[in-house]
Amino acid sequence: MGGGPTWSVAQGAKSHPLRNTNAEEKRELMAKLVSFLYQLARRLNDLETILSGNPKRIARRIKNKYLGRKILSKIYRWPKF
């Protein structure tokens, strides 16, 4: 047998974390990653708005976040038929 050494999981070689998971687990991991990235983008937008120092922009951002939460809370409480 020529060539280099062969590695297996039993011999301690590390496998890729997504390689040994089923499709449902992969979808769940991807959903968590996407959710994290969207949250990060929102936080960075908040930070960018505050660091701009523009009081009109800051006030508009606060107002829109407040209105968005009020509207969403009413939608989720809307009676289901």
Contact map, one row per residue, 1 for C-alpha under 8 A:
111000000000000000000000000000000000000000000000000000000000000000000000000000000
111100000000000000000000000000000000000000000000000000000000000000000000000000000
111110000000000000000000000000000000000000000000000000000000000000000000000000000
011111000000000000000000000000000000000000000000000000000000000000000000000000000
001111100000000000000000000000000000000000000000000000000000000000000000000000000
000111110000000000000000000000000000000000000000000000000000000000000000000000000
000011111011100000000000000000000000000000000000000000000000000000000000000000000
000001111111100000000000000000000000000000000000000000000000000000000000000000000
000000111111111000000000000000000000000000000000000000000000000000000000000000000
000000011111100000000000000000000000000000000000000000000000000000000000000000000
000000111111100000000000000000000000000000000000000000000000000000000000000000000
000000111111110000000000000000000000000000000000000000000000000000000000000000000
000000111111111000000000000000000000000000000000000000000000000000000000000000000
000000001001111100000000000000000000000000000000000000000000000000000000000000000
000000001000111110110000000000000000000000000000000000000000000000000000000000000
000000000000011111110000000000000000000000000000000000000000000000000000000000000
000000000000001111111000000000000000000000000000000000000000000000000000000000000
000000000000000111111000010000000000000000000000000000000000000000000000000000000
000000000000001111111000000000000000000000000000000000000000000000000000000000000
000000000000001111111100000000000000000000000000000000000000000000000000000000000
000000000000000011111110110000000000000000000000000000000000000000000000000000000
000000000000000000011111110000000000000000000000000000000000000000000000000000000
000000000000000000001111111000000000000000000000000000000000000000000000000000000
000000000000000000000111111100000000000000000000000000000000000000000000000000000
000000000000000000001111111110000000000000000000000000000000000000000000000000000
000000000000000001001111111111000000000000000000000000000000000000000000000000000
000000000000000000000011111111100000000000000000000000000000000000000000000000000
000000000000000000000001111111110000000000000000000000000000000000000000000000000
000000000000000000000000111111111000000000000000000000000000000000000000000000000
000000000000000000000000011111111100000000000000000000000000000000000000000000000
000000000000000000000000001111111110000000000000000000000000000000000000000000000
000000000000000000000000000111111111000000000000000000000000000000000000000000000
000000000000000000000000000011111111100000000000000000000000000000000000000000000
000000000000000000000000000001111111110000000000000000000000000000000000000000000
000000000000000000000000000000111111111000000000000000000000000000000000000000000
000000000000000000000000000000011111111100000000000000000000000000000000000000000
000000000000000000000000000000001111111110000000000000000000000000000000000000000
000000000000000000000000000000000111111111000000000000000000000000000000000000000
000000000000000000000000000000000011111111100000000000000000000000000000000000000
000000000000000000000000000000000001111111110000000000000000000000000000000000000
000000000000000000000000000000000000111111111000000000000000000000000000000000000
000000000000000000000000000000000000011111111100000000000000000000000000000000000
000000000000000000000000000000000000001111111110000000000000000000000000000000000
000000000000000000000000000000000000000111111111000000000000000000000000000000000
000000000000000000000000000000000000000011111111100000000000000000000000000000000
000000000000000000000000000000000000000001111111110000000000100000000000000000000
000000000000000000000000000000000000000000111111111000000000000000000000000000000
000000000000000000000000000000000000000000011111111100000000000000000000000000000
000000000000000000000000000000000000000000001111111111001100100000000000000000000
000000000000000000000000000000000000000000000111111111000100000000000000000000000
000000000000000000000000000000000000000000000011111110000000000000000000000000000
000000000000000000000000000000000000000000000001111111000000000000000000000000000
000000000000000000000000000000000000000000000000111111100100000000000000000000000
000000000000000000000000000000000000000000000000110111111100000000000000000000000
000000000000000000000000000000000000000000000000000011111110000000000000000000000
000000000000000000000000000000000000000000000000000001111111000000000000000000000
000000000000000000000000000000000000000000000000100001111111100000000000000000000
000000000000000000000000000000000000000000000000110011111111110000000000000000000
000000000000000000000000000000000000000000000000000000111111111000000000000000000
000000000000000000000000000000000000000000000000000000011111111100000000000000000
000000000000000000000000000000000000000000000100100000001111111110000000000000000
000000000000000000000000000000000000000000000000000000000111111111000000000000000
000000000000000000000000000000000000000000000000000000000011111111100000000000000
000000000000000000000000000000000000000000000000000000000001111111110000000000000
000000000000000000000000000000000000000000000000000000000000111111111000000000000
000000000000000000000000000000000000000000000000000000000000011111111100000000000
000000000000000000000000000000000000000000000000000000000000001111111110000000000
000000000000000000000000000000000000000000000000000000000000000111111111000000000
000000000000000000000000000000000000000000000000000000000000000011111111100000000
000000000000000000000000000000000000000000000000000000000000000001111111110000000
000000000000000000000000000000000000000000000000000000000000000000111111111000000
000000000000000000000000000000000000000000000000000000000000000000011111111100000
000000000000000000000000000000000000000000000000000000000000000000001111111110000
000000000000000000000000000000000000000000000000000000000000000000000111111111000
000000000000000000000000000000000000000000000000000000000000000000000011111111000
000000000000000000000000000000000000000000000000000000000000000000000001111111000
000000000000000000000000000000000000000000000000000000000000000000000000111111100
000000000000000000000000000000000000000000000000000000000000000000000000011111110
000000000000000000000000000000000000000000000000000000000000000000000000000011111
000000000000000000000000000000000000000000000000000000000000000000000000000001111
000000000000000000000000000000000000000000000000000000000000000000000000000000111
